[in-house]
Amino acid sequence: MKIALIAMSGIRAHNPELTEMGMTLPGFVERGQAIASLPSLSLLTLAALTPERHQVSYHEIHDIADVHELPDAEVVAIATFTAQVKDAYQLSDRYRKEGVTTVMGGLHVTSCPDEALGHADIIVIGEGEVVWCRLLDDVESGQAERVYDARSCEWDLAEAPIPRFDLLDAEDYNRITVQTNRGCPWRCEFCASSILLTPRYKIKPVSRVIEEIRAVKDSWPRPFIEFADDNSFVNKRRSRELAEAMASEGVRWFTETDISVADDPELLGMLREAGCAEVLIGLESPSVGGLDGVELKRNWKLRQIEGYREAITRIQEHGVAVNACFVLGLDGDGPEIFDAVELFVTETKPFDVQITVQTPFPGTPLYDRLRTEGRLLEEGAWEKCTLFDVNYLPLGMTPERLERGLIELGQRLYSEEATRSRRRGFIRQWREGRRAGRSAEFEEPVA
């Protein structure tokens, strides 16, 4: 069969004013371009699992309105974020009219299977790797089911194939994704990540990760790797093993983790030489009120807040930049949060900063709670699940005040002066760490 794997790419804010900000402010632009230029690791993995008798191609669509000629295929598998799912449905509907079998899966489909069934011939619930080969066999024999539910199975990352990086045009990407683990031990109310697909935190063997890194290097001699993990450094012993192995590969990389990485001096001492350029950490809020109740199992994030400032300094003294992430509009925060975030960032000097608004993604505890409380402004307005558009009633302010606060805070945080100040602060902390013997040899960082 001829199989087309299509990724919906390029998320932008729905609100025109926010979209315009995304085009002009460095902070939004840098992160937006990075996301837009990442290939779909899930589709490339499915391509690697596909039996050789099938012909596989990979495509990306940034704007459905610009698609006049569809990629040729007998079977189409579509990957999408929630914000683009309506475009994905439109694409699937077009293919179905031409008699092409369409398949959809992922976080949104797992959360809204009945909705997805109205637009796709086949849907996959849970981890797609578990059922992909059986699904293709069933399609080929004319015995395909409408729903393949993988939630009763468990995908072992040790069995993960090397994704089909060879399907990509190397010139189209400024960084490449590699997954080292899946899931997260914490249960943040708003989190729409792979914990919706698998309840268990699981890791990929370091040897498999290195195989994938070397496969990337076959096409990109000096790649920048983004680990597609929800929380990379949960298992500290395994993280040190990974850092030791990465040190021999000569690549630079970025990942997401929680603040506890600052509590492991040995791991921090290894990261810079291992090629780790930056870690993204969800601080969420600098206020006790905002953090209280965000993590549902043990209120873990609230218990970390007193160490936030010292942790940022400690990480950056080891030559690893921090991207500090904040969620505006949490139930415990009012309008004062905008000045509080700015003050915290100004004083702690993380190299990068990311601000978003609380977003009720389908399938999350937050979505269920806000729906029960009657606080969703437009149910099913998935195009507003961009992390920048407000689609709920905040407790501490009006939706208009939250959106205005996001814009005004963004203008201040992403100004050239504020950005330079943070970068200088990081360099100062790194130099101080070097003098104290905590960091590798100093060199100018690359954003």
CORSUL-V700284 format. One record per backbone hydrogen bond with DSSP energy under -1.0 kcal/mol. CO is the residue of the C=O (numbers start at 1). NH is the residue of the N-H. E is the energy in kcal/mol with one decimal. If there is no record, write none. Layout:
CO:NH:E ; CO:NH:E
//
This chain:
1:55:-2.7 ; 2:74:-3.2 ; 2:75:-2.0 ; 3:57:-2.0 ; 4:77:-2.4 ; 5:59:-2.7 ; 6:79:-2.6 ; 7:61:-2.5 ; 15:19:-2.5 ; 16:20:-2.3 ; 17:21:-1.8 ; 18:22:-2.1 ; 21:24:-1.1 ; 21:25:-2.9 ; 25:29:-2.8 ; 26:30:-3.0 ; 27:31:-1.5 ; 28:32:-2.9 ; 29:33:-2.8 ; 30:34:-1.7 ; 31:35:-2.4 ; 32:36:-2.5 ; 33:37:-1.6 ; 35:38:-1.6 ; 40:44:-2.0 ; 41:45:-2.0 ; 42:46:-2.1 ; 43:47:-2.4 ; 44:48:-1.4 ; 44:164:-1.9 ; 45:49:-1.4 ; 46:50:-1.0 ; 51:54:-2.0 ; 55:3:-3.6 ; 57:5:-2.9 ; 59:7:-2.5 ; 61:9:-3.0 ; 63:66:-1.7 ; 64:67:-1.3 ; 74:101:-1.9 ; 75:4:-2.7 ; 76:103:-2.9 ; 77:6:-3.0 ; 79:8:-2.7 ; 81:84:-1.1 ; 82:85:-1.6 ; 84:88:-2.2 ; 85:89:-2.6 ; 86:90:-2.0 ; 87:91:-2.5 ; 88:92:-2.6 ; 89:93:-2.7 ; 90:94:-1.9 ; 91:95:-2.0 ; 92:96:-2.6 ; 93:97:-1.8 ; 95:98:-1.1 ; 95:100:-2.2 ; 96:99:-1.6 ; 101:76:-2.8 ; 102:122:-2.0 ; 103:78:-2.6 ; 104:124:-2.2 ; 106:110:-2.3 ; 107:111:-1.8 ; 108:112:-2.5 ; 112:116:-2.1 ; 113:117:-2.1 ; 115:118:-1.2 ; 116:119:-2.1 ; 116:120:-1.7 ; 122:104:-2.0 ; 123:148:-2.4 ; 125:150:-3.3 ; 127:130:-1.1 ; 128:132:-1.4 ; 131:135:-2.7 ; 132:136:-2.3 ; 133:137:-2.2 ; 134:138:-2.3 ; 135:139:-2.4 ; 136:140:-2.5 ; 137:141:-1.8 ; 138:143:-2.7 ; 146:123:-2.5 ; 148:125:-2.5 ; 150:153:-1.9 ; 156:159:-2.2 ; 157:160:-1.2 ; 163:165:-2.4 ; 164:167:-1.9 ; 165:168:-1.9 ; 169:172:-2.3 ; 170:173:-1.1 ; 176:226:-2.9 ; 178:228:-2.1 ; 180:204:-2.9 ; 182:202:-2.6 ; 187:296:-2.9 ; 188:191:-1.4 ; 189:366:-2.3 ; 193:196:-2.3 ; 194:197:-1.3 ; 194:198:-2.4 ; 202:182:-2.8 ; 205:209:-1.9 ; 206:210:-2.5 ; 207:211:-1.7 ; 208:212:-1.9 ; 209:213:-2.4 ; 210:214:-2.4 ; 211:215:-1.8 ; 212:216:-2.3 ; 213:217:-2.1 ; 216:219:-1.5 ; 216:220:-2.5 ; 223:252:-1.0 ; 224:176:-2.1 ; 225:254:-2.3 ; 226:178:-1.5 ; 227:229:-1.7 ; 234:236:-1.1 ; 235:239:-2.2 ; 236:240:-2.3 ; 237:241:-1.7 ; 238:242:-2.3 ; 239:243:-2.6 ; 240:244:-2.3 ; 241:245:-1.9 ; 242:246:-2.6 ; 243:247:-1.5 ; 245:248:-1.1 ; 246:249:-1.9 ; 252:225:-2.6 ; 253:277:-2.9 ; 253:278:-1.0 ; 254:227:-2.7 ; 255:280:-2.8 ; 256:232:-3.0 ; 258:261:-1.6 ; 259:262:-1.8 ; 260:263:-1.9 ; 261:264:-1.3 ; 264:268:-2.5 ; 265:269:-2.2 ; 267:270:-1.3 ; 267:271:-1.4 ; 270:274:-1.4 ; 271:276:-2.4 ; 272:275:-1.5 ; 275:253:-2.5 ; 277:321:-2.2 ; 278:255:-1.6 ; 279:323:-2.8 ; 280:257:-2.4 ; 281:283:-1.3 ; 281:325:-2.4 ; 283:285:-2.4 ; 284:327:-2.5 ; 287:291:-1.7 ; 288:292:-1.9 ; 291:294:-2.2 ; 294:189:-2.9 ; 299:303:-1.3 ; 301:304:-1.2 ; 302:305:-1.0 ; 304:307:-1.7 ; 305:308:-1.5 ; 307:311:-2.4 ; 308:312:-2.1 ; 309:313:-1.9 ; 310:314:-2.6 ; 311:315:-2.5 ; 312:316:-2.3 ; 313:317:-2.2 ; 315:318:-1.0 ; 315:320:-1.3 ; 316:319:-1.8 ; 321:279:-2.6 ; 322:352:-2.4 ; 323:281:-2.4 ; 324:354:-2.6 ; 325:283:-1.2 ; 325:284:-2.4 ; 326:356:-2.0 ; 328:358:-2.7 ; 330:333:-2.1 ; 334:337:-2.1 ; 335:338:-1.2 ; 336:340:-1.9 ; 337:341:-2.7 ; 338:342:-1.9 ; 339:343:-2.6 ; 340:344:-2.4 ; 341:345:-2.6 ; 342:346:-2.6 ; 343:347:-2.1 ; 344:348:-2.4 ; 345:349:-2.3 ; 352:324:-2.2 ; 354:326:-2.8 ; 356:328:-3.3 ; 359:361:-1.5 ; 361:364:-1.7 ; 364:368:-1.9 ; 365:369:-2.5 ; 366:370:-2.8 ; 367:371:-2.2 ; 368:372:-2.1 ; 369:373:-2.3 ; 370:375:-3.1 ; 371:374:-1.1 ; 375:393:-2.3 ; 378:381:-1.7 ; 380:382:-2.2 ; 381:384:-2.1 ; 382:385:-2.4 ; 384:386:-1.6 ; 387:357:-2.7 ; 391:377:-1.4 ; 398:402:-2.2 ; 399:403:-2.4 ; 400:404:-2.5 ; 401:405:-2.5 ; 402:406:-2.2 ; 403:407:-2.0 ; 404:408:-2.7 ; 405:409:-2.7 ; 406:410:-2.5 ; 407:411:-2.2 ; 408:412:-1.5 ; 409:413:-3.1 ; 410:414:-2.4 ; 415:419:-2.6 ; 416:420:-2.5 ; 417:421:-2.1 ; 418:422:-2.1 ; 419:423:-2.3 ; 420:424:-2.7 ; 421:425:-2.1 ; 422:426:-2.4 ; 423:427:-2.2 ; 424:428:-2.4 ; 425:429:-2.4 ; 426:430:-2.7 ; 427:431:-2.5 ; 428:432:-2.3 ; 429:433:-2.3 ; 430:434:-2.3 ; 431:435:-2.4 ; 432:436:-1.6 ; 433:438:-3.4 ; 434:437:-1.3
//
